[in-house]
C-alpha cells in the first residue's frame, strides 16, 4: 500500500513538473494551457485556449513502469488507469500581480488644515493673542473613474481623511488636498484634488482631479470592482495604502469576517455611527485609511477604514465592503458633482426589517460557506412610501431595480440598495405574505430622500 501511495504521488509530482516546464517554454504559450488530462492510455494531453491539443506521451503505467496497462489509477486501486484531470486556471491567483494591479490605482493623500490657537493667556474672541496654526494629515485613496486622455479622475477615500473638526475650513473639510500616485510621491508631483462630497455616517468621500499632466503621462488605471457579497471568510485580502504617511505600500492577509456591524465615534469626535464592514487580519495602520483592499486578482473588495488598537488585540482591521463604497461614491457623483450639495442622498422606504433563521450553508462546488438569513418587515411607518404596500410580517425574497434582480438572503441587501435608487426608479419586491408569493412595487420620489 505504501508503494502504491508513493507511486501515485510520484505521478502527480511528475504531472505538475511537466505543467511547470511547458508553461515556461515557448511552445504555444500565446494560447495558454487551459487543461491537462491523463487519458485512458496513460498519456498526458494538454489543451490550449485556441482549441489545439498536444499529446506528451505516456506518464502513468503499471507499478511505475510506463504503459497503457497501468495499475496505479487515480483512485489508488489496481486495475486499468483512471483518467485524472488537472484544471489550469489562466487567471490563477498571483499575489504579486494582484498587488501591482492595486498599486496602479492607489494614491496617497495629504490634507492641509488651518486652525486658530491661543498664544499666551487671557484669550478672548478677536483678541490679538491668537494665531493661525497650519497642520496636515495623511491618508489613502483609490482611483475609481479615470479619463486618462483628459487627466481627469474621481477618487474614493474615507471621509475622516479629508475632515478635521477643529479646523477653520468650511464644514471641517480640507481646502488644500493633494494626491500622489505610486512611484511619484515627491512634492513636485503633487496633484491638486477638489472635494466633491461625502458622508460622516458612511465614512466615504469622493475627490475630483482635472487636467492633470501627471495622470496623462502615467501608468495609472481605474480600479476594477469585485462584488463584495461574493467574498468569503478565508479569501485573500491585500491592503494598499499610505501606511503611517510613509508612502504607498502593501500588506497581505485574509478576510476574517465577511460582513458585520461595528459602532464607533465618527470623525467629528461626538457622533456615534454604525458601519457595515468586513473584518481582516491584513496589517493596516494610520494612513491606510481610504486605501483599497483587493482580492487575489487585484480587484477591489473594500475600502480600509479602521482597526482596533488596544492591549490584547492583534490583527483586527476593517474595510467598508466595495458594494457599499461604490454605491456611496456613485450617489455622491450623481447628487453632488457640480451640484449645490455635498452630502449623500439616501432614499427611505419607511420600513424596518429583521432577520431570522440565520444559518451557514456550505457549497460543495465552491468549497465555501455562505450565511443566509430570512429577512422580514417588522415595522411600516405611517404615510411612508411603503404604507399600504408592504405589511408587517412580509418576507422579502428578492428585489428588482432597473431590471436587475437581487436575491435577498441578508438584511444588508435591502439596506444597501437604498443608496442605489434614484428619484423616479420603481423598486419591485417579491414577497411571501401569509404563505402566498406576490410582487409589490414602490416608486421613489424626491420626498423620501434624506441627507446623510
MOKA-V583632 format. One record per backbone hydrogen bond with DSSP energy under -0.5 kcal/mol. CO is the residue of the C=O (numbers start at 0). NH is the residue of the N-H. E is the energy in kcal/mol with one decimal. If there is no record, write none. Layout:
BEGIN
((CO | NH | E) (CO | NH | E))
END
This chain:
BEGIN
((0 | 4 | -2.4) (1 | 5 | -2.4) (2 | 6 | -2.5) (3 | 7 | -2.5) (4 | 8 | -2.5) (5 | 9 | -2.6) (6 | 10 | -2.2) (7 | 11 | -2.4) (8 | 12 | -2.7) (9 | 13 | -2.6) (10 | 14 | -2.7) (11 | 15 | -2.8) (12 | 16 | -2.6) (13 | 17 | -2.5) (14 | 18 | -2.2) (15 | 19 | -2.5) (16 | 20 | -2.6) (17 | 21 | -2.7) (18 | 22 | -1.9) (19 | 23 | -1.1) (20 | 23 | -0.5) (20 | 24 | -0.7) (25 | 28 | -1.1) (27 | 30 | -1.0) (27 | 31 | -1.6) (31 | 48 | -2.0) (33 | 87 | -1.1) (34 | 46 | -2.9) (35 | 85 | -2.6) (36 | 38 | -0.7) (36 | 44 | -2.9) (37 | 83 | -0.6) (38 | 41 | -2.1) (41 | 58 | -3.3) (41 | 59 | -1.4) (42 | 38 | -2.5) (42 | 44 | -0.6) (43 | 55 | -3.3) (44 | 36 | -2.4) (45 | 53 | -2.3) (46 | 33 | -2.8) (46 | 34 | -1.5) (47 | 50 | -2.1) (51 | 47 | -2.8) (53 | 45 | -3.0) (53 | 55 | -0.6) (56 | 43 | -2.6) (59 | 66 | -0.8) (60 | 63 | -1.1) (60 | 71 | -0.7) (61 | 64 | -2.7) (66 | 69 | -1.0) (70 | 72 | -1.6) (72 | 75 | -1.9) (76 | 72 | -1.1) (83 | 37 | -2.4) (84 | 86 | -0.5) (85 | 35 | -2.1) (86 | 88 | -0.7) (87 | 89 | -0.6) (88 | 91 | -1.8) (93 | 97 | -2.9) (94 | 98 | -2.4) (95 | 99 | -2.1) (96 | 100 | -1.9) (97 | 101 | -1.7) (98 | 102 | -2.6) (99 | 103 | -1.4) (101 | 104 | -1.3) (101 | 105 | -0.5) (102 | 105 | -0.7) (103 | 220 | -1.9) (104 | 142 | -3.2) (105 | 181 | -0.8) (106 | 140 | -2.1) (107 | 179 | -2.3) (108 | 138 | -2.3) (109 | 177 | -2.6) (110 | 136 | -2.1) (111 | 174 | -0.5) (111 | 175 | -0.7) (112 | 134 | -2.0) (113 | 167 | -3.4) (114 | 132 | -3.6) (116 | 130 | -2.5) (117 | 119 | -0.5) (123 | 126 | -2.5) (127 | 129 | -0.6) (128 | 118 | -3.1) (130 | 116 | -2.9) (130 | 132 | -0.5) (132 | 114 | -2.3) (134 | 112 | -3.4) (136 | 110 | -2.6) (138 | 108 | -2.7) (140 | 106 | -2.1) (141 | 143 | -0.8) (141 | 155 | -2.6) (142 | 222 | -2.6) (144 | 153 | -2.1) (145 | 147 | -0.6) (146 | 150 | -1.3) (146 | 151 | -2.2) (149 | 210 | -0.5) (150 | 211 | -2.0) (151 | 146 | -2.8) (152 | 208 | -2.7) (153 | 143 | -2.4) (153 | 144 | -1.5) (154 | 206 | -2.7) (155 | 141 | -2.2) (156 | 204 | -2.5) (157 | 160 | -0.8) (157 | 161 | -0.8) (158 | 161 | -0.8) (158 | 162 | -0.8) (161 | 173 | -2.7) (163 | 166 | -1.6) (168 | 171 | -2.1) (169 | 172 | -1.8) (171 | 163 | -2.6) (175 | 111 | -2.4) (176 | 192 | -2.4) (177 | 109 | -2.7) (178 | 190 | -2.3) (179 | 107 | -2.4) (180 | 183 | -2.0) (185 | 188 | -2.1) (186 | 189 | -1.8) (189 | 191 | -0.5) (190 | 178 | -2.5) (192 | 176 | -0.7) (193 | 207 | -2.7) (196 | 205 | -2.6) (197 | 343 | -0.6) (198 | 202 | -1.7) (198 | 203 | -0.9) (203 | 198 | -2.2) (204 | 156 | -2.4) (205 | 195 | -2.7) (205 | 196 | -1.2) (206 | 154 | -2.4) (207 | 193 | -2.7) (208 | 152 | -2.5) (210 | 212 | -0.6) (211 | 215 | -2.0) (212 | 216 | -1.8) (214 | 217 | -1.5) (223 | 299 | -3.3) (225 | 227 | -0.8) (226 | 229 | -2.1) (227 | 230 | -1.2) (231 | 234 | -2.1) (234 | 254 | -2.2) (236 | 238 | -0.5) (236 | 252 | -1.8) (237 | 293 | -3.1) (238 | 250 | -2.1) (239 | 291 | -0.8) (240 | 242 | -1.3) (240 | 248 | -2.6) (241 | 244 | -2.3) (242 | 245 | -2.2) (248 | 240 | -2.2) (250 | 238 | -2.1) (252 | 236 | -2.5) (253 | 255 | -0.5) (253 | 280 | -1.9) (254 | 233 | -2.6) (256 | 278 | -2.1) (259 | 276 | -3.2) (261 | 274 | -2.7) (263 | 272 | -2.9) (265 | 268 | -2.1) (266 | 164 | -0.5) (270 | 265 | -3.6) (270 | 272 | -0.5) (272 | 263 | -2.5) (274 | 261 | -2.3) (274 | 276 | -0.6) (276 | 259 | -2.3) (277 | 318 | -1.9) (278 | 255 | -2.7) (278 | 256 | -1.6) (279 | 316 | -2.6) (284 | 287 | -2.8) (285 | 243 | -5.0) (286 | 241 | -1.0) (287 | 290 | -2.6) (288 | 139 | -2.5) (290 | 303 | -2.3) (291 | 239 | -2.2) (292 | 300 | -3.5) (292 | 301 | -1.5) (293 | 237 | -2.8) (294 | 297 | -1.9) (295 | 93 | -1.1) (298 | 294 | -2.4) (299 | 225 | -2.8) (300 | 321 | -2.2) (301 | 292 | -2.6) (301 | 303 | -0.5) (302 | 319 | -3.0) (303 | 289 | -3.1) (305 | 317 | -3.0) (306 | 308 | -0.5) (307 | 309 | -0.6) (309 | 312 | -1.7) (314 | 316 | -0.6) (315 | 307 | -2.4) (316 | 279 | -2.4) (317 | 304 | -2.1) (317 | 305 | -1.4) (318 | 277 | -2.6) (319 | 302 | -2.2) (320 | 323 | -0.5) (320 | 324 | -2.6) (321 | 325 | -3.0) (322 | 326 | -1.7) (323 | 327 | -2.4) (324 | 328 | -2.4) (325 | 329 | -2.8) (326 | 330 | -2.0) (327 | 331 | -2.7) (328 | 332 | -2.6) (329 | 333 | -2.6) (330 | 334 | -2.6) (331 | 335 | -2.9) (331 | 336 | -1.0) (332 | 336 | -0.6) (335 | 338 | -2.5) (341 | 197 | -2.3) (343 | 345 | -0.6) (343 | 451 | -2.4) (345 | 449 | -2.3) (348 | 385 | -1.6) (349 | 380 | -3.3) (351 | 377 | -2.7) (351 | 378 | -1.3) (353 | 375 | -2.6) (355 | 373 | -3.1) (358 | 360 | -0.5) (358 | 371 | -2.9) (359 | 361 | -0.5) (360 | 369 | -2.3) (361 | 363 | -0.7) (362 | 366 | -2.3) (362 | 367 | -1.1) (367 | 362 | -3.2) (369 | 360 | -3.1) (371 | 358 | -2.3) (372 | 374 | -0.6) (373 | 355 | -1.8) (373 | 375 | -0.5) (374 | 395 | -2.6) (375 | 353 | -2.7) (376 | 392 | -3.3) (378 | 351 | -2.2) (380 | 383 | -1.3) (383 | 386 | -0.9) (385 | 388 | -2.3) (385 | 389 | -2.3) (389 | 387 | -0.5) (390 | 393 | -2.2) (393 | 376 | -2.4) (393 | 395 | -0.6) (394 | 396 | -0.7) (394 | 431 | -2.1) (396 | 407 | -2.4) (397 | 429 | -2.7) (398 | 405 | -2.8) (399 | 427 | -2.1) (400 | 403 | -1.8) (402 | 404 | -0.6) (403 | 400 | -2.3) (405 | 398 | -2.2) (406 | 408 | -1.1) (408 | 372 | -3.0) (409 | 412 | -1.4) (409 | 413 | -0.5) (410 | 413 | -1.2) (410 | 414 | -1.4) (411 | 415 | -3.0) (412 | 416 | -1.0) (413 | 417 | -0.8) (414 | 417 | -0.9) (415 | 418 | -1.8) (416 | 419 | -1.5) (416 | 420 | -1.1) (417 | 346 | -1.6) (421 | 424 | -2.4) (424 | 426 | -0.6) (424 | 443 | -3.0) (425 | 401 | -0.5) (425 | 427 | -0.6) (426 | 428 | -0.6) (426 | 441 | -2.5) (427 | 399 | -2.7) (428 | 430 | -0.7) (428 | 439 | -2.3) (429 | 396 | -2.6) (429 | 397 | -1.4) (430 | 432 | -0.5) (430 | 437 | -2.2) (431 | 394 | -2.2) (432 | 435 | -1.9) (435 | 432 | -3.0) (437 | 430 | -3.0) (439 | 428 | -2.7) (441 | 426 | -3.2) (443 | 423 | -2.6) (444 | 447 | -1.3) (445 | 448 | -1.5) (447 | 347 | -1.9) (449 | 345 | -2.8) (451 | 200 | -1.0))
END
